[in-house]
Amino acid sequence: MAEKDGASIQNINKLFAAPPKFMLSVADLGQLPASDKNEVAFAGRSNVGKSSLINAIFQRKDVAKTSATPGRTQQLNYFEVCDQLYLVDLPGYGYAKAPPTEVKRWQRVLTTYLQGRVNLRRVFLAIDSRIGIKQVDEEIFELLDSAAVPYQIVLTKIDKISSHACDELKRQIELKLQNHAAALPVILATSAEKNIGLDAVRTEIASFF
């Protein structure tokens, strides 16, 4: 069984060895591509390491754009994976270097997208393991619950904390997620820098191919 599992992971990793094809940046929901493929999205507070995580999943440094300025990206960036799946890099929430009116506009766009995209199969919600869940994350939980969009917590930067602290954080989050109908119970713990936990994320994404 272990050999089979190893072979399966190898095959999955080969799928992610090729760079995804960038399709477009969506600034208005009228620009969304047709709902003809399953779609997964990555969300998270600004500066939690979401872009680094996406890059590490594809074993590259130039898929998702990273920035030293939190909240810089305010578009839905669409990628096509193996011609079979849409992957969407959502704007970071909770902080934005933009006028308040622009921030509110993007909050409306994000809410409408999450509530209305019929082919959206899962949101991978990045949480910085050094910080944990904040109120703005709880608000996203509620939004995803109300939209009935399944979501899965992905802890980032776990190499920056002890294994005991990581286990304790997972326990706390698991208890919290019991009150959220759309949350998946399995928490993924990752480090883009140390290449930890990425196989598990790839396996989850590959299940939608």
C-alpha positions as CSV (number, residue, x, y, z in Angstrom):
1,M,0.0,0.0,0.0
2,A,2.8,2.4,0.8
3,E,4.4,1.8,-2.6
4,K,1.1,2.5,-4.3
5,D,0.6,5.7,-2.3
6,G,4.2,6.8,-3.1
7,A,3.6,6.2,-6.8
8,S,0.3,8.1,-6.7
9,I,2.1,11.1,-5.0
10,Q,4.8,10.9,-7.7
11,N,2.2,11.0,-10.4
12,I,0.4,14.0,-8.8
13,N,3.7,15.9,-8.4
14,K,4.4,15.4,-12.1
15,L,1.1,17.2,-12.9
16,F,2.3,20.2,-10.8
17,A,5.8,20.2,-12.3
18,A,4.5,22.0,-15.4
19,P,3.7,25.7,-14.8
20,P,0.0,26.6,-14.9
21,K,-1.1,28.7,-17.8
22,F,-2.0,32.3,-16.8
23,M,-5.3,33.2,-18.3
24,L,-6.4,36.7,-17.1
25,S,-6.7,39.1,-14.2
26,V,-10.4,39.8,-13.4
27,A,-11.2,43.2,-12.2
28,D,-14.9,43.0,-12.9
29,L,-17.1,39.9,-12.6
30,G,-18.2,40.3,-16.2
31,Q,-14.7,39.2,-17.2
32,L,-15.0,35.8,-15.5
33,P,-14.3,32.8,-17.8
34,A,-17.0,30.3,-18.6
35,S,-17.9,27.9,-15.8
36,D,-16.8,24.9,-17.9
37,K,-14.1,23.5,-15.6
38,N,-13.9,22.8,-11.9
39,E,-12.4,25.7,-10.0
40,V,-10.4,26.0,-6.8
41,A,-9.4,29.3,-5.2
42,F,-6.7,30.4,-2.7
43,A,-7.7,33.1,-0.2
44,G,-6.1,34.6,2.9
45,R,-5.3,37.7,4.8
46,S,-2.7,39.9,3.1
47,N,0.9,38.9,3.8
48,V,0.1,35.3,5.2
49,G,2.3,33.7,2.5
50,K,-0.5,32.7,0.1
51,S,1.5,33.6,-3.1
52,S,4.6,31.8,-1.8
53,L,2.4,28.8,-1.1
54,I,1.0,28.7,-4.7
55,N,4.5,29.1,-6.1
56,A,5.8,26.3,-4.0
57,I,2.9,24.0,-5.0
58,F,4.0,24.4,-8.6
59,Q,7.7,24.2,-7.8
60,R,8.3,27.7,-9.2
61,K,8.9,31.3,-8.1
62,D,7.0,33.2,-10.7
63,V,3.4,31.8,-10.7
64,A,1.8,34.1,-8.2
65,K,3.3,37.5,-7.7
66,T,4.6,38.3,-4.3
67,S,4.9,41.8,-3.0
68,A,6.5,43.5,0.0
69,T,3.4,45.7,0.2
70,P,0.4,43.9,1.7
71,G,-2.8,44.2,-0.2
72,R,-1.2,45.3,-3.5
73,T,-3.0,42.8,-5.7
74,Q,-6.7,43.6,-6.0
75,Q,-7.7,41.3,-8.9
76,L,-8.8,37.7,-9.3
77,N,-5.8,36.0,-11.1
78,Y,-6.9,33.0,-13.1
79,F,-4.7,30.1,-14.1
80,E,-5.4,26.9,-16.0
81,V,-3.8,23.7,-14.7
82,C,-3.2,20.9,-17.1
83,D,-6.1,22.1,-19.3
84,Q,-8.5,20.6,-16.7
85,L,-8.9,23.0,-13.8
86,Y,-9.1,26.7,-13.0
87,L,-7.0,27.9,-10.1
88,V,-7.8,31.4,-8.8
89,D,-5.5,33.5,-6.7
90,L,-7.8,35.8,-4.8
91,P,-6.9,39.3,-3.5
92,G,-5.6,39.3,0.1
93,Y,-8.2,40.5,2.5
94,G,-8.0,42.5,5.7
95,Y,-5.5,45.1,4.5
96,A,-5.2,47.1,1.3
97,K,-3.0,49.9,0.0
98,A,-6.0,51.5,-1.7
99,P,-8.6,54.2,-1.1
100,P,-11.5,53.1,1.1
101,T,-14.0,53.3,-1.8
102,E,-11.8,50.9,-3.8
103,V,-11.5,48.5,-0.9
104,K,-15.3,48.4,-0.4
105,R,-15.7,47.8,-4.1
106,W,-13.4,44.9,-4.0
107,Q,-15.1,43.5,-0.9
108,R,-18.4,43.5,-3.0
109,V,-16.6,41.8,-5.9
110,L,-15.1,39.1,-3.7
111,T,-18.5,38.5,-1.9
112,T,-20.4,38.2,-5.2
113,Y,-17.7,35.9,-6.7
114,L,-17.8,33.5,-3.7
115,Q,-21.6,33.4,-3.6
116,G,-22.2,33.0,-7.3
117,R,-19.4,30.9,-8.9
118,V,-21.2,27.6,-9.5
119,N,-18.1,25.7,-10.5
120,L,-16.1,26.7,-7.4
121,R,-15.4,23.4,-5.6
122,R,-13.1,24.5,-2.8
123,V,-11.4,27.5,-1.3
124,F,-8.1,26.9,0.3
125,L,-7.9,29.4,3.1
126,A,-4.3,30.3,4.1
127,I,-3.7,31.1,7.8
128,D,-0.3,32.3,9.1
129,S,0.6,29.7,11.8
130,R,2.5,32.3,13.8
131,I,-0.6,34.5,14.1
132,G,-3.6,32.2,13.9
133,I,-7.2,33.1,13.2
134,K,-8.2,36.8,13.3
135,Q,-11.7,38.4,13.3
136,V,-11.4,39.1,9.6
137,D,-10.8,35.3,9.0
138,E,-14.0,34.6,11.0
139,E,-15.9,36.9,8.7
140,I,-14.7,35.0,5.7
141,F,-15.7,31.7,7.4
142,E,-19.2,33.1,7.8
143,L,-19.3,34.3,4.2
144,L,-18.2,30.9,2.9
145,D,-20.7,29.1,5.2
146,S,-23.6,31.2,3.9
147,A,-22.5,30.6,0.3
148,A,-22.2,26.9,1.0
149,V,-18.6,26.9,-0.5
150,P,-16.5,24.1,1.0
151,Y,-13.2,25.5,2.4
152,Q,-10.1,24.0,3.9
153,I,-7.6,25.7,6.2
154,V,-4.0,25.7,5.1
155,L,-1.5,26.7,7.7
156,T,1.5,28.5,6.3
157,K,5.1,29.1,7.6
158,I,5.0,26.2,10.1
159,D,8.8,26.0,10.0
160,K,8.7,29.3,12.0
161,I,6.9,27.6,15.0
162,S,7.5,24.5,17.1
163,S,5.8,21.2,16.3
164,H,4.0,21.5,19.7
165,A,2.7,25.0,18.9
166,C,1.6,23.7,15.5
167,D,-0.3,20.8,17.0
168,E,-1.9,23.1,19.6
169,L,-3.0,25.6,16.9
170,K,-4.5,22.8,14.8
171,R,-6.4,21.6,17.8
172,Q,-7.8,25.1,18.5
173,I,-8.8,25.6,14.9
174,E,-10.4,22.1,14.7
175,L,-12.7,23.1,17.6
176,K,-13.5,26.4,16.0
177,L,-14.4,24.8,12.7
178,Q,-17.0,22.6,14.3
179,N,-19.3,25.6,14.3
180,H,-18.8,26.2,10.6
181,A,-20.9,24.1,8.2
182,A,-18.8,24.5,5.1
183,A,-15.4,24.0,6.7
184,L,-13.6,20.7,6.0
185,P,-12.2,19.2,9.2
186,V,-8.7,18.3,7.9
187,I,-6.2,21.1,8.3
188,L,-3.2,21.2,6.1
189,A,0.1,22.4,7.6
190,T,2.7,23.7,5.2
191,S,5.9,25.6,4.7
192,A,6.7,26.9,1.3
193,E,10.3,27.7,2.3
194,K,11.0,24.2,3.7
195,N,8.8,22.3,1.2
196,I,6.6,20.8,4.1
197,G,3.1,19.6,3.5
198,L,2.9,20.5,-0.2
199,D,2.2,17.0,-1.4
200,A,-1.0,17.0,0.7
201,V,-2.2,20.3,-0.9
202,R,-1.4,19.0,-4.4
203,T,-3.3,15.8,-3.7
204,E,-6.4,17.8,-2.6
205,I,-6.2,20.0,-5.7
206,A,-5.7,17.0,-8.0
207,S,-8.9,15.4,-6.7
208,F,-10.8,18.0,-8.8
209,F,-9.1,17.2,-12.1
